[in-house]
Amino acid sequence: MRTVICRDFGPLSSLRVEELPDLEPGPGEVVFELVVDGRINGAIDRTFGLAEAGDALQYVKDGKARGKVVITTGLG
């Protein structure tokens, strides 16, 4: 694997390219690749508004959530 190494801040001449051994992916990287490839996806159980955040927390605390619980802010 080719990588760019920067040892100091400075001009582009301070950068150099080195060959490094290929790294084995970690567990999080494998999951990320599966999500990007569309082979797995996250399951959203329920969505709550920000004003209902307390209800959302209680829903999770009561063990009712079977997927991710999302709290929306209404922004964006």
C-alpha positions as semicolon CSV with decimal commas, in nm:
position;residue;x (nm);y (nm);z (nm)
1;M;0,000;0,000;0,000
2;R;0,136;0,340;-0,093
3;T;0,084;0,616;0,157
4;V;0,188;0,978;0,194
5;I;0,389;1,052;0,507
6;C;0,400;1,397;0,663
7;R;0,647;1,429;0,948
8;D;0,638;1,811;0,980
9;F;0,422;2,100;0,872
10;G;0,576;2,278;0,582
11;P;0,599;2,290;0,205
12;L;0,492;2,001;-0,017
13;S;0,856;1,897;-0,040
14;S;0,827;1,777;0,323
15;L;0,584;1,504;0,209
16;R;0,711;1,168;0,093
17;V;0,552;0,852;-0,041
18;E;0,633;0,519;0,123
19;E;0,532;0,161;0,062
20;L;0,367;0,009;0,369
21;P;0,243;-0,346;0,417
22;D;-0,130;-0,400;0,360
23;L;-0,314;-0,386;0,689
24;E;-0,583;-0,627;0,800
25;P;-0,912;-0,444;0,846
26;G;-1,043;-0,405;1,198
27;P;-1,396;-0,510;1,299
28;G;-1,543;-0,163;1,250
29;E;-1,394;-0,135;0,904
30;V;-1,548;-0,466;0,796
31;V;-1,893;-0,354;0,914
32;F;-1,849;-0,020;0,738
33;E;-1,770;-0,197;0,410
34;L;-2,080;-0,415;0,446
35;V;-2,298;-0,107;0,499
36;V;-2,143;0,079;0,204
37;D;-2,194;-0,226;-0,019
38;G;-2,560;-0,238;0,087
39;R;-2,530;-0,591;0,229
40;I;-2,650;-0,474;0,572
41;N;-2,839;-0,169;0,689
42;G;-2,938;-0,015;1,016
43;A;-3,293;-0,069;1,132
44;I;-3,474;0,237;1,265
45;D;-3,738;0,123;1,511
46;R;-3,896;0,460;1,582
47;T;-3,844;0,831;1,536
48;F;-3,926;1,090;1,802
49;G;-3,923;1,469;1,785
50;L;-3,692;1,662;2,014
51;A;-3,987;1,757;2,237
52;E;-4,048;1,381;2,286
53;A;-3,689;1,299;2,388
54;G;-3,803;1,185;2,733
55;D;-4,052;0,944;2,575
56;A;-3,777;0,814;2,347
57;L;-3,546;0,745;2,640
58;Q;-3,826;0,570;2,828
59;Y;-3,905;0,361;2,518
60;V;-3,545;0,239;2,509
61;K;-3,523;0,195;2,888
62;D;-3,841;-0,019;2,885
63;G;-3,676;-0,254;2,635
64;K;-3,932;-0,184;2,363
65;A;-3,680;-0,076;2,099
66;R;-3,597;-0,347;1,843
67;G;-3,376;-0,119;1,636
68;K;-3,230;0,228;1,655
69;V;-3,437;0,506;1,809
70;V;-3,387;0,841;1,637
71;I;-3,453;1,182;1,790
72;T;-3,502;1,449;1,523
73;T;-3,429;1,816;1,586
74;G;-3,641;1,957;1,308
75;L;-3,331;2,135;1,174
76;G;-3,213;2,070;0,822
